[in-house]
Amino acid sequence: MIDILYFAWVRERIGLPRERLETNAATVADLIAELSAHEDRYAAAFADLSALRVAVDQELSDFNAPLTGVREIAIFPPMTGG
């Protein structure tokens, strides 16, 4: 099982702050493709991956990161400083 956390407008488009899923996806990109194929709200949230960042077990990562042994994925827009 993987916990998936959604932040900012990603959470708003999907309508959930988090969910727990069982997946056979090999990478973060595979997981996102799986979710996008599942429902339109996911497809809308993940339409432009260049507008998103991902953290794997609380470490900033990329979409090619493997999911073997991963417990948590966070998906969020880039942070702005201030």
JOJOPE-V95723 format. One record per residue. RES is the residue in one small letter. SS is DSSP state (a for helix, b for strand, c for the rest). NEAR is the number of other C-alpha atoms within 10 Angstrom. D_FIRST is the distance of its C-alpha to the first C-alpha in Angstrom with 2 decimals. Layout:
BEGIN
res:RES ss:SS near:NEAR d_first:D_FIRST
res:RES ss:SS near:NEAR d_first:D_FIRST
END
This chain:
BEGIN
res:m ss:c near:12 d_first:0.00
res:i ss:b near:16 d_first:3.79
res:d ss:b near:16 d_first:6.75
res:i ss:b near:17 d_first:9.64
res:l ss:b near:19 d_first:13.07
res:y ss:b near:22 d_first:16.23
res:f ss:c near:16 d_first:19.69
res:a ss:a near:12 d_first:23.33
res:w ss:a near:12 d_first:24.31
res:v ss:a near:21 d_first:20.88
res:r ss:a near:17 d_first:19.77
res:e ss:a near:13 d_first:23.08
res:r ss:a near:17 d_first:22.79
res:i ss:a near:19 d_first:19.33
res:g ss:c near:12 d_first:20.26
res:l ss:c near:13 d_first:17.16
res:p ss:c near:13 d_first:16.66
res:r ss:b near:16 d_first:12.85
res:e ss:b near:10 d_first:10.04
res:r ss:b near:12 d_first:6.39
res:l ss:b near:11 d_first:5.40
res:e ss:c near:8 d_first:4.65
res:t ss:c near:13 d_first:7.14
res:n ss:c near:12 d_first:9.80
res:a ss:c near:15 d_first:11.29
res:a ss:c near:13 d_first:13.11
res:t ss:b near:16 d_first:14.05
res:v ss:a near:21 d_first:13.76
res:a ss:a near:17 d_first:16.70
res:d ss:a near:18 d_first:15.15
res:l ss:a near:18 d_first:12.24
res:i ss:a near:20 d_first:15.12
res:a ss:a near:15 d_first:17.19
res:e ss:a near:16 d_first:14.70
res:l ss:a near:16 d_first:14.52
res:s ss:a near:17 d_first:18.29
res:a ss:a near:12 d_first:19.10
res:h ss:a near:11 d_first:17.32
res:e ss:c near:11 d_first:19.60
res:d ss:a near:13 d_first:22.65
res:r ss:a near:17 d_first:21.52
res:y ss:a near:20 d_first:18.82
res:a ss:a near:18 d_first:21.50
res:a ss:a near:13 d_first:23.89
res:a ss:a near:19 d_first:21.71
res:f ss:c near:20 d_first:20.91
res:a ss:c near:13 d_first:24.39
res:d ss:c near:9 d_first:25.61
res:l ss:a near:13 d_first:23.19
res:s ss:a near:9 d_first:26.18
res:a ss:a near:11 d_first:26.01
res:l ss:c near:17 d_first:22.50
res:r ss:b near:16 d_first:21.07
res:v ss:b near:22 d_first:17.61
res:a ss:b near:18 d_first:16.38
res:v ss:b near:20 d_first:13.70
res:d ss:c near:16 d_first:12.95
res:q ss:c near:11 d_first:16.15
res:e ss:b near:11 d_first:18.26
res:l ss:b near:11 d_first:20.01
res:s ss:b near:16 d_first:19.18
res:d ss:c near:15 d_first:19.89
res:f ss:c near:17 d_first:18.38
res:n ss:c near:11 d_first:18.83
res:a ss:c near:16 d_first:16.50
res:p ss:b near:16 d_first:14.34
res:l ss:c near:21 d_first:10.54
res:t ss:c near:10 d_first:10.81
res:g ss:c near:9 d_first:9.52
res:v ss:c near:13 d_first:8.69
res:r ss:c near:14 d_first:7.00
res:e ss:b near:17 d_first:8.90
res:i ss:b near:22 d_first:10.99
res:a ss:b near:19 d_first:14.19
res:i ss:b near:21 d_first:16.53
res:f ss:b near:17 d_first:20.13
res:p ss:c near:16 d_first:23.76
res:p ss:c near:12 d_first:25.92
res:m ss:c near:8 d_first:27.36
res:t ss:c near:5 d_first:31.11
res:g ss:c near:4 d_first:33.28
res:g ss:c near:3 d_first:36.07
END
